Amino acid sequence: MAQSDGAAPEAASDESLANEGAGDPNFMTSLARGLQVLRAFSEFRRQLTIAQVSQATGMSRAAARRCLYTLQKLGYVAEDDRRFSLRPQVLALGHGYLSSTPLAVVAQPYLDSVSRTLRESCSIAILDGEDIVYICRSAETRIMSISLIVGTRLPAYCTSMGRVLLAQLPPPALEQYLSTAQLVARTGQTSTSPARLRKILAETRAQGYAMIDQELEVGLRSIAVPIRDLRGQVIASINVGAHAARVSLEEMQTRFLPALQGCAAELGQLLV
C-alpha cells in the first residue's frame, strides 16, 4: 500500500496478523506483534505513547504495552515520561542484511563517483512488496521534502527505480500488483491509471530505463536503470534525482543516463 508523503508504511493490523497466521501452527503471533511495534516508529513518529502504538498497529493497549516492555528489556526501545523511542540496538537488525548483501557492500564508492561527477544524488533500491527500499545512497544535495536514507521506503509505481523493478516482474506478478496497489496521486502529474501504468512499464522494459517528471514530488525529476548480475537477472535499480528547475529531461537522457548505465554495468560485473 502506498503511504502518504514522508510517512512510513503502516504496520499490519492485529486482525490482519490473525488472518495471516490462521491455521498455521508455525506462525508466532507474538513475534509478529513485536515487529509491528518496531515498524510503528518512523522519521515522523520518533516518540510514541502506548496509546499511539496501539492505534498505529491495531492491537490492544495491553498487547502494545507488553510488546514495548519486552522490547525495552531487550534494549530495542527506551522510555522517557511514558513516551517510547527506538534505541541504536535496532540498527543491528538491518546490519545483518546489509553486511550480507554483496551489492550494498560494494556499491558505495561507485555511487559516490557518479554523484561527484553529476553533482546530484545517486541511490540504489530493491523492490519489497509494493515499495522500493533504499539500500545504498550518496547525496550531494537534498532533493525531496523528506530525508532519504538507507532503509527509506517509497511507493514503486511513481518512482523511477520502482518502475524499473516493476517492469521486470513476470506478467502474473505485475498484474497482481496492478490489481492490488493503491495508486494515489502524489502530485498533479502522477500516473494512477493501471492501464496507463501498464503501458509505461512496457516502455520501460523495452528502452531499459525509467524517467519520472514530478510524479513523486513537485520539483523532482529522476532517471533509473536496472542492475543485473552476471546471469542477467535484475537484482536492484540505480537512479539519479535532480531538481526540475535545474536539470532538463533532455539532460537526464543525454548526460545522466550514460553515467548510470556505466555504473550499473560495473556493479553487475561484481555480482554473481
N, C-alpha and C positions, 0 to 999 in steps of 0.2 A: 504494500500500500504506500503510495507517495505521501510524504509528510509535508507540512507547511514549511515555509522558508525558515531555515535555520534550526528547525526542531529535529530532535532525534526521533526515530520511529517509535511509536507507542509499543509498549510491551504487550504481549498477547494477554487477553483477559483470562481470569481464572476459569471461566466457563469454557473457553477455547482449549485451555490446558486439559480440562476434564475430558473434552471430546477427543483431544489428541491421544490421551492415554487410555481411553475407554477400551476395556477388554485386553489390554496389553500388560501382562504381569511383569514385564521387564522395565516398564516406564516408571521413573521415580518422580512423582509429582512434587515432592519436597525440594529436590534439586532444581526442577524446572521453575519453581516459585522463587528460589534464591537467585537464579539467573534473571528472572523477570525484574526483581528488585534492582539488581545492578544496572539493567538497561533503562530503568526509570530515570536515572541521572543523566544529565547532558550539559552542554555548554550553557544552556539557558535555564537549567534546573540543577544548579550545583549544590543547593541545600534543600532538603525536603523533610517535612514532618511525617509522622506515621500516617496521618490522615491523607496527605498528598501522595504518599507511596500507595496507599490503599486505592485512591482514586485513579492513579496512573496505571495500576496493574489490574484493577478489578477484583482484587482479593479482599477479604475482610480485614478490618483493622487489627484483629487479634493475630491473623496469619502474617500480616505485614510486620507487626511488632516482633513476632518470633523470628522471622527471617532477618530483620535488621539486628536483633540481639545476637543471632548466630554469626552473621557477617561481621559484627563488631568484635565478637570474641575471637574470630579468625584473623582480624586485622585488616579487613577489606573496607570497612566504613568506620567513621568516627562520629561521636555525638557531642554536640555543644548546645546547651539550652534547649533540649528536645528537638533539635534540628540535626539531621544526619547528612554527612557528605562522604564522598569516596576518599580512600587513603591511597598512597602510592603503591601499596601492595597489589592493587588491582592491575597495575601495569604488567605484572608477572603473567597474567592470564593471556595477554596478547603477545608478550615477548616470545613465548614458545612458538607461536605460529610464524611470526616474522623472522625469527632466527632460523627456522627450519624451511623457509620458503626461499629457494635459490634466487628468484627474481628480486625479492625485497632486499636480499643481502648484497647483490652485486650491482643493483641499478643506480644507486645514489650518485656515484661520480659521473655517470653518463647523463643523468638528469641535470646535474649541476652544470655540465658542459653545454648542454642545449640551452639551459636557462641563461647562462652567461652570454652565449652567442646571440640569442634573440632578445635578451633583456626582458624576458617575460617569464611567467611562472609555468612550470612543467610538472606534470603529475602522471602517476601510473595507478590504475584501478582494476579491480576484478569485479565480476558480476556475482551478487549474492541475493538470490530471490528476485525481488523487483527493484533492488537498489544496486548501485555501484558502491564499492568500498575502497577508499584510498589506502594504498599500501606503501607508497613512496611519493615524496613531493620535494620540489626545490622551488622556493618562492623568491622571485626578485621583487615583486610588488604584491600588494593585496588587491585582488580584483573583484571580490564579492563582499557583500554586507556581512557575511559570516566568515569566521576563520576556518580555512580548510587545512586540516592536519591529517596525519596518518590515523585511520580509523573513521574518518568522516564518511557518512552515508548520504547519497543523493539519489533521487529517482532516476532510473535508467532512461526512460522514454524521452526526456528533454535535455539530456547531456550528451556531448559528443562521444565520450568514452562509452557511455551506456549504449548508444546506438550502434557503435562498432561491435560491441559484445552481443547485443540482441540480434544483430544481423547475422551472426554466426550460429545462432541456435537452430537445431533441426526443426523443420516445419511444424511437427506436432507441438513441440515445446513453445515455439513462437506463438502459435495460435492459442495455446493455453494462457500464455502471458497476456496477449491482447484481449482475451475474454474476461480476465480477472483483474488486471491492473486498473487502478483508478487514475485516469489521465486527466489530471487537474490543470487548469490554465494558470501557470505560474506568472505569465505576463500576457499582454495582448497578442503576442506573436507565437505563443506555444501551440504546437500541433497536438490536438486532443482527440482527433478522429481516428479510430482504429484503422479505417481504410486508408486514410492519408499516411498514418504511421507505417502501415504495411508497405506502401509504395516507397516511402523514404528509406526504409530498411533494405528493400530490394536494391535501390540505387546505391546505398552504402556498401552493400556486399559486392556489387558489380564494380564500383570505382575504387574500392579499397580504403576509403576514409569517410569520415563524417564531419560535418561542419554545422554548428548551430549559430544563429544570429539573434541574440537577446531572447531566447526562449526559456532559459532557466532564470535569468535575472536581467532586468533592463540595464543596458550598457555593457553586457558581457558577450563577447564572441569567443568561440573555441573551435579547435580542429583536432581530430584524433585519428590514430591509425592502430591497427591490431599489432600485437606482439605474438609471434609464432615461435614455437620451439623447433628443434631440428626435424621433427616429424611433420611439421606444417600445421600443428594444432594451435589454435588461438587460445592463449592462456591468460591474456590481460590486454589492456589497451593503454596507450600513452597519448597525452594531449598537451597542447599549449593554449592558454587562455589569455585574452587581452581585452582592454577597454575598446569598445566600438568607436569611440571618438578618436582613438589613437591609431588603430590598425584597421585597414580596409579588408573586405572579404577577398579581394584580388591578391593583396599582400600575403594573406594567410595561405593561399594556394600556391603562390609563386615562391615565397621565401620560407614560410613555416613548414609547409608540407614536406619538402625535400629533407629538411633537417630532422623532422620526426621519423620519416621513412628510413633514413640512415641510422638513426639511433635505435629504432626497433629492430633493424636487421642485425646490428652489432649485438644487441641484447639476446636476440634469438640464437646467435651462434654460441652463446654461453650456456644455453639451457638444453638439457637432454629431453 
